[in-house]
Amino acid sequence: MSKPTLATVWLDGCSGCHMSLLDMDERLVELSEQLDLVYSPLVDYKEFPAQVDIALIEGSVSSDEDERKIRLVRAHTRVLVSLGDCAVTGNVPAMRNPIPVPELLNCVYQGNGLLPAQVPTVRLPSLLPRVRPVHEVVNVDVFVPGCPPSADTIYTVIRELLAGRVPDVAALSRFGA
């Protein structure tokens, strides 16, 4: 029998949740004996697999690329976990929501004194009018708050899911901690 599969996805965020994942240290070796990491920014897989058992999603949905990616991930994932405050609430990336996208781009690219002053248009994802938490775009099975959640929290969530249980996240983590 093959091992359960795990994917991690990084949308619009700081990568702090992935850093906490790496902070599991030797527990990563233990988990690697129980599951296969099949997609992640930490490994060199380019295409999301046809079927994943657990996907940990870090970051909010801020661009058309993020939206396309999270819809693809949801369609091919059994248990989708919003990992961290950005995925759960929008958090820091959503601070741009009161500013219309054209005004934001002009401020960043034209009003900063750099030459040449122009908004880039080549090979960049389009920003959505509003940054959204993951659950506003797709169904989420488990919400894990924290900025970032601790390595202990992430480890416990993965272990509980591997055991077929829904983790008691309220006992593990809270917003901003």
Steps between C-alpha positions, in 0.01 A plus 500: 500500500636844412550772758263796529608804301565854619524820299585848621406808304619858541262772382536870600681500832843524655593127507499503881271197510744305285781611729302359795452179305879476461538573873361152567863392457544124562123453508510560124693174467239323712219640284683407179473137609122538523420718197634611165557869431376526142488877440647800678710813446757308708544233230535505123162362390351727232149362453238444768421125517172348386407407860641615836385387842592814699588847371628775730427842351701803613405851394198686372346517154626828352547442128343314211787253526424434870133446416578260215744307721268465801212381281730237343629391841148470644384292204781249560519493881312289753571718811585866447654687794513882520832544678569830674322830539547607135321189372236516775421876501700674225717661772785729385449457121138615547617833638504620138124442463396864563726617215379449140748290301587772242572748779709241684708416191555867418614572854740207510645523149465865402503696821813354655765707320653211310586531131346401270167555671258249347261230612631160385267308270702207366461156660341619821179366647217751514409617848143430601292802609489355852728261692300206634560224752504152347152400625339784302620332179483125574373272776748453785498196728730615783592852614832547683552859619832646607753741360657260445365190670774331700687195381333307783157606377571404139648166609194421714259597221679272251516210750130534583404507132719196428318319784166586337403751769399864470753695709378711794661816366355722775718313749809544281510852361336840491506800270824694495688246711 
